[in-house]
Amino acid sequence: MTDSTADQSPLLSVRDLKVHFPIKGGILQRTVDSVKAVDGVSFDVPRGKTVGLVGESGSGKTTTGRAIARLVPITAGTICYEGQDLAHLSRKDFFAYRKKIQVIFQDPFGSLNPRMTIYSIIAEPLDIHFKDWTKAQKVTRVADLLKKVGLSADFMQRYPHQFSGGQRQRIGIARALAVEPEFIICDEPVSALDVSVQAQIVNLLQDLQDELGLTYLFIAHDLAVVEHISDQVLVMTEGKIVEQATSDEIYNNPQHPYTRKLLDAVPSL
């Protein structure tokens, strides 16, 4: 394979991904049915690009992201990262990919342990993946990460409750960047924030992508946000992707009725 061919191959390739959650009933709690949260999803994420995954609550978009990060069990399908199928790796073998794939969670209030200092929260991934680092190396790394996301290094010994929602999300982004990942799953990272703060966080994510060469799967229900940040958009409902196209094509010429419904719901000035 030539270098140019390698550059064109997707960083992530998902094929026929299914995540079904069993419904149990009866005295013996046998499986009587299942919830098909994700039901045969396929898409690619090119290296260095942002793919937006959009849909209403319950569409399966967050479950898709969590399946890629192996945070929920996978029923069927393949998740190929640089050609390696992650879906069928053992937990031990998948550990090496934890550094490459990170998640920014939706709730900046619930995703940070209130009993841990900001230093401990951001340094925790370093404790796991860089066991040979000294305390001084970790302090330097945490200070650099805080500056990179627009916060002061003096905040290291503070606690999450001392920060606003936007600042907490910046801390969550710093934690995701700690182990120098290539691919970040942004699970509705701005939906819990004020509109003015949303723009700041989206701009920060774009700046970090340009600086660090990151690849994003950006999950959201707000088409306006997805349009701003995404190169390609996937529209998802009832566990299936019903339309995928470039951002411009989705917004200027939507093909599926569900896509048009989502566009109609976007507020206009």
N, C-alpha and C positions, 0 to 999 in steps of 0.2 A: 504494500500500500504506500503510495506516495504521500509526502507531507501535505500537499494540497488536498488530496482526497481525505486524509485524516482530519484536516481542519473543517471540511464540509460535513463530516459525519456528526450526528447529534450527540450531545453530551449525555442526554437521557432519552431513552426510547421505551415507551409503555405500550404494551400490546395485550388487548383483551383482558384488562384487569378487572377482577371481580372481588368484591368484599361483601359477603353475606353474613348477617348476624342472626343466629338461630333464635327462634321463639319456642320456648318450652312450656308445656302444659301437662295437666293431669297429676295424679298422685306421684307417679314415678318421674315426673319432670322430663319427659321425653320430648325430643324436638318435633314439633307439630307443623312448623312453617319457618320461614326466614324473611328477614328484611333485606332486600337487595339494595343496599346503600350505594354500591358502585356495581354496575352491571354491564361489563364488556366495554371498557374505555380504552381507547388507543390514541396516542399522540406522541410527538417528539418535542424536545426542548433543545434548540441549537445552543452551542457554546457561546457564552458572552451576551446572550439575548435575554429578553424578558417575555415569558408566555403568561398571559392573563387567563385565569380560570374563573369564570363568572357564572353566578346562578343565585336563585333565591335560597333562603334557609331551608335545609332539608334536601337540597338537590344532590348532595353527595360530594361536593367539591372539597370540603375540609377532610372528609374521610379519604379521598384520593390522595391528598397531600400527606396525611398521616400514614397511609399505606406505603408510599414511596420512602418515607423515613422509617418504616418498619415499627410504627407505634401502634398499629392495629394489625390483627392477623389477616393474611391474604388468602382468599378462597381459591383463586385461580388466576392465571395470566403470568406475564413476564414483565419485569422492570429492569431493563438493561442500562447500566451506567458504565460508559466507556467500554461497552461490549460485554460486561459481566452481569449476569442475571442475579439481581439482588434478592428476588422474591423467594428463591429456594436456598439461600445461604443459611448456614447455622448461625445462631446468635454469636458464637465465637468468631466465625469467619466474617460476619458483618461488622464487627467492631472496628476494623480498619477503615470502613466507609463512614463511620460516625464523624470523623474529622472532616471528610469531604462534603458531607451533607448535613446542613444545620437548619433549624427552624426558628422563625420569629413568630411568636404566638400572638393571638388576637388580643387577649386581655392583659394590658400592662399592669393591672392591679393584682390579678390572680396568678400571674406567671412568675412573680418574684417572691421568694421566701421572705416574709416580713421579719423573721428572726435573724436573718443573715445581713451582714454589712454589704455594701456595694462591692467592696474588694472581694469578699468571699464568693459572692454571686458570679462575678466575672472570672475569678480565678479557678472556680470549681472545675471547668473543662480542662484547664491547664493541669490541675492536680491529677486528673484521670489520664490524659493523653501525653503529658510531658513530665513523667515522674522524676526524671533526673534534673529538672530545673531547680535552681536555688530560689529561696524566698526573694532575694533581690531581683532576680530575673523576672519573677512573676509580678512583683510590684511595678517594675519598669514597663512590663507588657500591659498591665491594667491601666496604668497612667496614660500610656500611648493610646490605648483603645478609647478611653474616656475623651481624650482630646479629639480623636478622630470623629467621634459622634457629636462633637460640639458641647461637651461638658468639661468641667474643671477636674483636674486630678486631685484637688483637695476634697472631692466628694467621696473618696474611697471608704472612709470610716463612718459614713452616714448610713441610714437605713431607708428602705423603700418608702415608708410613710412620709418621709420628709420631702418627697418630690411630687411634682405634678404628673398627670397622665402622659403628657408628651415627653417629659424627662425620663419617666420610667420606661417608655418604649425605646428611647435612645439607649438606656442601660441594657434592655433586652437585645437590641441590635449589637451592642458591644460584646455581650456574652456570646451571641451567635458568631461573631467574627474572631473570637479568641483563638481558635485553633486553625485559623487561616483556611476556611472552607472554600470550595469551588462553586458549590451549588447551594442556594438558600431557598427554602420554602417559606414564603411570606404568607402566613395564614391570617388574612384580614387584619393586617398590622395597623390600619388606621381607622377601622370602623368604630372603635370605642372612643375616638378622640374628637375634639371640636374641629370644625371645618378649617379654621385658620391654622391649627396645628397639623391637620392632615397634610396640607400642602408642604409644610416644613419637613415632615417625615418622608414624604414621597420624594422631595427634592434631595434629601440626604441619601436615600437609597440609590437614586440615580447617580449622585456624585460618587458614592462608594463603588458602584458598579463600574463607572468609568476609571476610577483610580486603581481598583483591585482586579478588574477583569472578571467580575462575578457573573453568575448565571442565576436568574430568578424564575421560580414559579410563583406568580403573584395571584393569590386567591382573594376574591372580593365579591360582594353583591352589588357594588356601586359601579355602574358602567362608566361613569364620568372619570373616576379614579383610574380604572383599568385602561381607558383610552389614553390617558396622559402618560402612562408608564410602559405600556406593553407594545411589543413589536408584532405579536400574534395573539389572537384572542380565541379561547375555547368557550363555548356557551353550553352549560350543563343543566339538565333538569331530570328528575326522577332516575338518577343514577346513570344517565347516558349523556354523551356529548352529541348535541343536535346540530351544531354548526361550528366550524372553525375556519378562520380566515385572518388576513392581516387586520390590524386595527382600523385602517382607513376603510377597508371593504365592509367590515362589520357595521361601522357607523354610517357609511354613505349608501350602502346597498345591502341591508340585511335580507337574508333569504328565508329564514325560518320564522313562523309566527311567534314563537316564544321569544326570539331575539327582538322582534319588533315590539313585543309587549314590554320587555325590559327597557328598551330605549324610550318608550312612551312614558315610563315611570321616572325617567331622569328629570329632575326639576330644571326648568328653563328660567333664565334671568329675564 
